Amino acid sequence: MPDKQYQIKNKPLERDKKNNFKKILRFTSIPFEMFIIIFGFYKLGEFVDDKYPNENSIYSIIFILSGVFISMGYIIWRVKKIF
C-alpha cells in the first residue's frame, strides 16, 4: 500500500518537471527574437539614413534604440504570458 501512495504523490512532480522544461525551452528562442527585431529596425534606420543623409546617422540610432525598447517590451509581455 505505501508503494502506491508514493507513486501517486510523485506523478504530479514528474508533470511539473515536464512543464518547467517546456517553459525553459520557450526561453531559448528569446535571444533570436530580440536579434531579429533589433536587426530589422537597424536595417530600417539604415535605409532611412541612405534616403535622407545627415552627418551623424541619427535615423539609424533612433531606429536601433526603438528596436531595443520594442524587443524588451515584447519579451516582458511574453514572460508574463508564460507565467
N, C-alpha and C positions, 0 to 999 in steps of 0.2 A: 504493500500500500504506500509506503513513503516514496518509493521509486516513481510512482505515477504522479504524486504531488510535485516531486522535484521536476519531472519532465513538463508538467503543465505550467509551473512557475517560470521555467526557462524559455518557453516558446515566445512569450512577448519580448524577452530580451533579444532573441535572435531576430525578431521582426524589427525591433528598434535599431539593431546594428545595421540591418539592410537599409532601413530608411535613412539612417545617418550617412551611410556610404553613398546613397543616391544624392543626398543634399551636398555632400562634399564633392561628388563628381560634377554637379552643376556649377560649382565654383571654379572648376578648371577652365571653363570657357570664358571667364570674365576678362582675363588679360587680352585675349584675342578680340573680344568685342570692343574693348576700350581702344585697342590699336586701330581697328577698322574705323571707328567713329572719329578718332583724332586724325588719322591719316586722311580720311575723306575731307574733313574740314581744312586740313593743311593744303590739299590739292585745290580745294575751292578758293582758299586765300591766295594761293599761287596764281591761279587763273585770273582772279580779280586784279592782282598786282601786275600781271602782264598786260591786262586790258587797260588799266589806269595806272601807269607807272608813277612812282614817287621815290624820294631819297631813302626812306627807312624801311621799306616793305611793310608798312603799317597794316595793310589788309591781311597779310599772312599772319602777323602776330595776333591781330584781333580774332581771326578765324581759328587759329590754333587754341587760343585761350577759351574761346567759345566751345570748341570741341572738347576740351578738358572738362569744363564745367558741365556740359551736357552729358558726357560719358559718366562723370561722377554721380550726377543726378539719376541717370539710368541704372547704375549699379546699386545705388542706395534703394531705389524703388524695387529692384529685383530681389535684393536681400530681404527687404521687408515682406515681399510676396512669398518667399520661400519659408520664412519663419513666421 
